[in-house]
Amino acid sequence: MDSGVGEPMSRVDALDRGRESFGRQEWGDAYAQLSAAGRQVSLEPDDLERLAVAAYLAGRDADSEEAWTGAHHQSLAVADWGRAARCAFWLGITLINRMEPARGGGWLARAQRVLDDAQHECVERGWLLVPMALRQIEAHLAKLEAEGRARRSREEWALTGKGRMRN
């Protein structure tokens, strides 16, 4: 691509355009621009997060996973524990949504470990409660459904006369 003056588009141009496209929620273009910038030079964690989201929303799951992983590792390197946990959280959630619960659960556990090891209190601790709460709700609903089936079976049995006592 040209920057308008006959020279190849610079990393800054691609990065700026990617950020602008991201802000306009033009996910395909944001992904393309941020990816192009990332091929020229290492992206900062903010831009890696943008790339991860844009890639995910553009249907580029493997690229999203790679960007989340990169942002996670960069954040660990600079002791940005909240961001590292956030990146691990989102990677875990997307993997679970892709029907990869073991890998996703591993990333969620990693996020928890990062915060616990650093003794870091942040909003991401609350985010990590969401998957646990959803699992408890699912378990409770399954129990209610099973009880409902058992109750219906007893009612049907009684209504058919099979439950009547005989003298």
C-alpha positions in Angstrom: 0.0 0.0 0.0 1.1 3.6 -0.6 1.2 6.3 2.0 0.3 8.8 -0.7 3.8 10.0 -1.5 5.0 7.1 -3.5 6.7 5.1 -0.7 5.5 1.9 0.9 3.1 2.3 3.8 5.1 2.6 7.0 4.5 0.7 10.2 3.1 3.9 11.7 0.7 4.3 8.9 -0.5 0.7 9.1 -0.7 0.9 12.9 -2.6 4.2 12.8 -5.0 2.9 10.2 -5.4 -0.3 12.1 -6.3 1.6 15.3 -8.7 3.8 13.4 -10.4 0.8 11.8 -10.6 -0.8 15.2 -12.3 2.3 16.6 -14.8 2.1 13.7 -15.3 -1.6 14.4 -14.2 -2.5 10.9 -12.7 -5.8 12.1 -11.4 -7.1 8.8 -9.5 -4.0 8.0 -8.3 -3.5 11.5 -7.0 -7.1 11.4 -5.3 -6.5 8.1 -3.7 -3.2 9.1 -2.5 -4.4 12.6 -1.2 -7.6 11.1 0.8 -5.6 8.5 2.2 -3.4 11.2 3.1 -6.5 13.3 5.0 -8.0 10.5 7.3 -5.0 10.3 7.9 -4.5 14.0 6.8 -6.0 17.4 3.5 -4.6 18.5 2.9 -3.2 22.0 0.5 -5.0 24.3 -2.4 -2.5 23.6 -2.1 -3.1 19.9 -1.7 -6.9 20.3 -5.0 -6.8 22.3 -6.6 -4.9 19.4 -5.2 -7.4 16.9 -6.5 -10.3 19.0 -10.0 -8.9 19.2 -10.0 -7.9 15.5 -8.7 -11.3 14.4 -11.3 -13.1 16.5 -14.2 -11.0 15.1 -12.8 -11.4 11.6 -12.9 -15.2 12.0 -9.1 -15.6 12.3 -9.1 -17.7 15.5 -5.4 -18.9 15.2 -4.2 -15.4 14.7 -6.3 -14.2 17.6 -4.8 -16.9 19.8 -1.3 -15.9 18.8 -2.0 -12.2 19.5 -3.5 -13.0 23.0 -0.6 -15.2 23.8 1.9 -12.6 22.7 0.2 -9.8 24.7 0.1 -12.2 27.7 3.8 -12.9 27.6 4.8 -9.2 27.0 2.7 -8.2 29.9 4.4 -10.8 32.1 7.8 -9.5 31.0 7.0 -6.0 32.3 5.1 -7.2 35.5 1.7 -5.9 34.2 -0.2 -8.6 36.1 -3.7 -7.4 35.4 -3.1 -7.2 31.7 -1.4 -10.6 31.7 -4.4 -12.1 33.5 -6.8 -10.3 31.2 -5.2 -11.6 28.1 -5.1 -15.2 29.5 -8.8 -14.8 30.5 -9.9 -13.7 27.0 -7.9 -16.5 25.4 -9.4 -19.0 27.8 -12.9 -17.8 27.1 -12.5 -17.9 23.3 -11.0 -21.4 23.5 -13.9 -22.6 25.6 -16.3 -21.0 23.1 -14.5 -23.0 20.4 -15.2 -26.2 22.3 -11.7 -26.5 23.6 -12.5 -26.6 27.3 -9.2 -28.2 28.5 -7.0 -25.6 26.8 -9.4 -22.8 27.7 -9.5 -23.9 31.3 -5.8 -24.0 31.4 -5.6 -20.4 30.3 -8.1 -19.4 33.0 -6.1 -21.3 35.6 -3.0 -19.5 34.4 -4.7 -16.1 34.7 -5.7 -17.0 38.3 -2.1 -18.2 39.1 -0.6 -14.9 37.7 -2.7 -12.9 40.0 -2.3 -15.2 43.0 1.5 -15.4 42.6 1.8 -11.6 42.3 -0.8 -11.1 45.1 -2.3 -8.6 42.7 -5.8 -7.3 43.3 -7.6 -6.0 40.2 -10.9 -6.2 38.3 -9.6 -9.3 36.4 -10.1 -11.3 39.6 -13.8 -10.6 39.2 -13.8 -11.6 35.6 -12.3 -15.0 36.6 -15.4 -15.6 38.8 -17.7 -15.4 35.8 -16.8 -18.9 34.3 -17.0 -20.4 37.8 -20.5 -18.9 38.3 -21.6 -20.1 34.9 -20.5 -23.6 35.7 -22.4 -23.6 38.9 -25.5 -22.3 37.2 -25.3 -25.0 34.5 -24.9 -27.7 37.2 -27.9 -26.3 39.1 -30.0 -26.2 36.0 -29.0 -29.8 35.1 -30.0 -30.9 38.6 -33.4 -29.1 38.3 -34.0 -30.6 34.9 -33.2 -34.1 36.2 -35.5 -33.5 39.2 -38.2 -32.2 36.9 -37.9 -35.4 34.7 -38.1 -37.5 37.9 -41.2 -35.6 39.1 -42.9 -35.8 35.7 -42.2 -39.6 35.6 -43.8 -40.0 39.1 -46.8 -37.9 38.0 -47.2 -39.8 34.8 -47.0 -43.1 36.7 -49.6 -41.9 39.1 -51.9 -40.7 36.3 -51.8 -44.0 34.4 -53.1 -45.8 37.4 -50.0 -47.7 38.0 -49.5 -45.9 41.3 -52.9 -46.8 42.8 -52.8 -48.9 45.8 -55.0 -52.0 45.7 -57.0 -53.5 48.5 
